[in-house]
Amino acid sequence: MLKVENLHTHYGQIEALKGISLEVNDGEIVTLIGANGAGKSTTLKTISGQLAPTQGTVSLDGEIVSGLLAHKVTEKGIIQVPEGRRIFPRMTVAENLEMGAFLRKDAEGIKEDLEQVFTLFPRLKERINQKGGTLSGGEQQMLAMGRGIMARPKLLMLDEPSMGLAPVVVETIFEIIERLNKEGITILLVEQNAAMALSVAHRGYVLEVGSIALEGPGKELLHNEQVRKTYLGES
Amino acid sequence: MSGDVIVQQLVNGITLGGLYALIALGYTLVYGIMLMINFAHSEMFMAGGYVGLFVLKALTNEAWVGAGTVGFFTGGVFGLIVLFLIVFLSAAILVGILGVVIERFAYRPLRHAPRLAPLISAIGVSIFLQNAVLLWVDSKALPFPAVMPVVTVFKAGGVTVNSLQILILVTTLLLLAFLDTFVSKTRIGKAMRATSQDRDAAGLMGIDINQVIGLAFFIGPALGGIAGVFHGMYYGSVKFDMGFLPGMKSFTAAVIGGIGNLRGAMLGGFVLGILESLAAGFLSAGYKDVVAFAILILVLIFRPGGLLGESVVEKV
């Protein structure tokens, strides 16, 4: 479904991605793990069109989408839930969700998805008329994910969904990720919480300073000695 | 000082405040989305005055449109309404287009430059437009023909309200209500709000940022242009540097209300217009600018976010 080939991205003179290749197949959860500054978020931002690659391509179902502006990539069905939630603080929960469906015209489908979001996150329904900025961190993450679901994504990219959240909320978030995947949404997940990410992912890639260092099935990486030492804090 | 004077100054202040509010919206719309103060906005107001004047002159020139047409326009209430609709619409549309063109060529190339760069570019545009009018049109003030008879609608004691004041106030309130509904209810209006709250996230929603910015640069100048026509009618003339002081005042109004906040700009406009007019009545006309800018300083000291400036705590 998603194919990234030899992707290079620069911030000014600094080369943040040094030729990344990865693939996400239909129906998979694929995770990208790595230390701070390894290029995880840069990879997502380049895929979603917020950054332009200096070399290499991103394609969705065979169609090249790299080089498009962010709103055009969204139109293709690649939806990014950005790091730090980035919900609209002075819009209500309802309006935030509505913005997620900005490009859609199918009123019926939008209504269905809204119901689904409220089933997944009952908290959002309780706070429907509250301003996004007044929600707790966990609720904001739910809102950001709900907003992503409202776009009816082909590929949902989640950037650090567990960041700064209480462990119990993190568990809820990961349960939802698995549930969404079972309902047919393909997911590309970037995480610092490598243990959690690898336990839900079908496959994973380990990023080190702008390149892919390792790749393999999630469970396998979870038991890989190098991964355990470097990312799971074992000695 | 009698009660009549106070009431009369309130009426004048509300009229003036309406004009400030219209102009202030342009500053606040652009600031909300671009985080940039469009110093060329006072020239949108000036351009509106000139476009209004020229269209009005053209439509009442018998050699151009024929005596019959002129007779229709100036003969009755209906004709006058049509005439002024055309005048205001052309000012709004032409100045709106001017705003879009300025954004495209003077600001967009600097979108990723340090924030000072577009600011300086805006000052350049402002100087350019003033001098273009000075050189190509006239350096002197041009009289604004009093086509519409200004009649006293209401008179009680020493207080009078004339038809022009009512026209200005009603039009302003309608435009403010329209804009408020537009941004809170329509799809594209919500996209504008989303863009002003988080531009990158708005892009991820599929919102075309350039379209939203273009729209802000149409609506703001269009409203400023309408205010310019009113100003010409109210004070009876237009001049190349007429935008400077109302521009500064309206910017002040936008800051008082909380820059970036639409309702704040509306409120700030009226607050400033009323306080300034009261100061002119209580103290002397010479003090009105002093009072206006003193209020700005006070607001900046005691409520830097403005009266309606929202302070939402961003959670990590």
Chai-1 contact restraints between the chains, C-beta under 6 A:
chainA,res_idxA,chainB,res_idxB,connection_type,confidence,min_distance_angstrom,max_distance_angstrom,comment,restraint_id
A,A70,B,G203,contact,1.0,0.0,6.0,A-B,restraint_1
A,A70,B,L204,contact,1.0,0.0,6.0,A-B,restraint_2
A,H71,B,G203,contact,1.0,0.0,6.0,A-B,restraint_3
A,H71,B,G206,contact,1.0,0.0,6.0,A-B,restraint_4
A,H71,B,I207,contact,1.0,0.0,6.0,A-B,restraint_5
A,H71,B,D208,contact,1.0,0.0,6.0,A-B,restraint_6
A,T74,B,G206,contact,1.0,0.0,6.0,A-B,restraint_7
A,E75,B,G206,contact,1.0,0.0,6.0,A-B,restraint_8
A,Q80,B,L204,contact,1.0,0.0,6.0,A-B,restraint_9
A,R86,B,D198,contact,1.0,0.0,6.0,A-B,restraint_10
A,R86,B,A201,contact,1.0,0.0,6.0,A-B,restraint_11
A,F88,B,A194,contact,1.0,0.0,6.0,A-B,restraint_12
A,F88,B,Q197,contact,1.0,0.0,6.0,A-B,restraint_13
A,F88,B,D198,contact,1.0,0.0,6.0,A-B,restraint_14
A,P89,B,Q197,contact,1.0,0.0,6.0,A-B,restraint_15
A,P89,B,V312,contact,1.0,0.0,6.0,A-B,restraint_16
A,R90,B,Q197,contact,1.0,0.0,6.0,A-B,restraint_17
A,R90,B,E310,contact,1.0,0.0,6.0,A-B,restraint_18
A,M99,B,A194,contact,1.0,0.0,6.0,A-B,restraint_19
A,M99,B,M205,contact,1.0,0.0,6.0,A-B,restraint_20
A,F102,B,M205,contact,1.0,0.0,6.0,A-B,restraint_21
A,F102,B,G206,contact,1.0,0.0,6.0,A-B,restraint_22
A,F102,B,I207,contact,1.0,0.0,6.0,A-B,restraint_23
A,L103,B,G206,contact,1.0,0.0,6.0,A-B,restraint_24
A,G133,B,V312,contact,1.0,0.0,6.0,A-B,restraint_25
A,G137,B,K315,contact,1.0,0.0,6.0,A-B,restraint_26
A,G164,B,V316,contact,1.0,0.0,6.0,A-B,restraint_27
